[in-house]
Amino acid sequence: MDNGVADLSLAHFTRANSVARDTFCKELIRRFQGDGFIVLRDHPVPSALVDGAKYSDIRAGDFLEQRLRDIGLLETAVPEGR
């Protein structure tokens, strides 16, 4: 996108092999950790739902991070001193 926000396509995950999926996940995590925001294209969510969402209520990053931990694509952080 030309507004400086990362623009990722979900098709790069859903229509890809395991190497490309891993690359997509790493890029997604990097963008969330760095910019804190992305634009996700090619997803199945209807525009009406997206347009009506209150962005202040969305915690997609937290949900995504936990899901990636659940499936083993993201390691759980170990608190300092352990």
C-alpha positions, 0 to 999 in steps of 0.5 A: 500500500502507498500509506506505509502500512504493511499490505499482506495477502492471506492467499500467500498463506492459504494457497502456499506450501509449508515454507511459504506459510512459515515465511508469511507467518514470520512476516506477519509477526514482524509487522505486528511487533514493529508497526503494530498494524497490517492490512490483510487482503484476500480474506473471507471476511465480508466488507460489511463486517470489516467496515462496521468494526470498531478498530479500538475493540479489535485485539487481532494481534493478541488472538493471532499471537496466541494462535501461532503459539498454539500451533507451534509457529511462535515460541512462548516468551520465557520471563527473565530470571528463569 
